[in-house]
Amino acid sequence: MPGHVQKKQYGAWMFKAFQRIAKFKNLRGGALDIFGKTEERRQEREAIEDYIKLLDEILAKLTTSNHGAAVALASVPDEIRGYGHVKEKSVAEAKKLQEERLQAFRNPQAAKMTA
């Protein structure tokens, strides 16, 4: 696809580079984490916070009648796959799915009528 990052192959030397980089993993999440400052990482952290809020709502409103809808809603992040533009598309689809499942969770009677 034009405009999208393409996969590339590298030689065995790349494993040695990864081994050296791995020694700096204690910097993750700190002030010196240069990769943690990217827009994609910020969105990931925001998504985690949003998911925790969603779980709080689910727990506060969980009943036997909406249990199935709650499980379906809580499993939406399992639909997110890939990196880069693949992940962006996956996140957009997951947001649509989450909105549908959130409505079904909040109003199980209306969801039964439309199904």
N, C-alpha and C positions, 0 to 999 in steps of 0.2 A: 504494500500500500504506500503510495507516495506520501511523504511528509511524516511517516512513522519510523521509529527506530527499527532497524533490521538486526536479526541475530547474526553473530559473528563467531567464527571458530578461532581458538587460540591454541598455541602449543602447550606442551607439558610445563614450560617455564612458568605458566600462569599459576600453577599449583604452589610453586615456591613463593610467588608474590602473595598469594592468599594466606600462606602460612605466616608470612611476615606481618601482614595486615591483621591477622587474628590475634597477634600479641597486643594489639591496641584496643581490644574489645572492652576493656575496663573503662574506656572513655565514653562508651555509649550512654546517651541520655544526659551527658554533662555539658558543660560550657564549651568544650573542645570537640564535640561531636559535629563535624562539618556536614555529614550526611543527614543528620537529624534536623537540620535547618531548612531542608528542601520543602517545597509546597506539598509534595506527595506525603512526606512524613508528617507534616502538620495536619493534613487531612486525615491521616490514619489515627493520630492521637485524638482529633476531634470526633472521629467516628467511634472510638472506644468510649469516650465520655458520653456521647449520645446513646450508645448501647447500654451503658450502665443506668442512665436515666430511664430508658425504655424498660429495662428489667425491674427497676424500682416501681414503675407504673404497673407492670404485669403482676408483680407480687402484691401490690396494694389492692388490685381489683380481681385477683384470681378466685374463681369459683369452680365448682364441678361442671357447670354448664359451659364455661368458656375455656376449660382446660386444653382441649384440642387446638383451639384458636391460639391460645397462649404458647403452646409448644411450637406451632407453625410460625408464629411471629418471632419467637426467640431464635429460631433456626435460620432466619434470613441471612445472617452473615456467612453461613456455610455456602451460600450461592456466589460469593465474591471470589474470583479467581484471577490469576495473572499478574502482570506488571505493566506499568506504563499505560499505553493506549488501550490495551486489552483489559486492564483493571478498571480504567475509567468507564468503559462500556459496561463492564460487569457491575460496577457500583451504581451506575444509572439504572440498570435493570433491577438491581436489588432494592433501590429506593422506591421504585414503582411497586414492586412486590410487597415491600414493607408497608406502604400506605394502604394497599388493599387488605393485607392481613391485619393491620391496626384497626381498620374500620370494622372488620369481622370480629375482632376481639372486643372492641368497645361496644358494638351493637350486634350481638349474635342473632337476634331476631331478624333484623334487616338482611343479614348475610344469608340466612336460610331462605328468605323470600326470593333473593336474586339468584340463588344457586339452582 
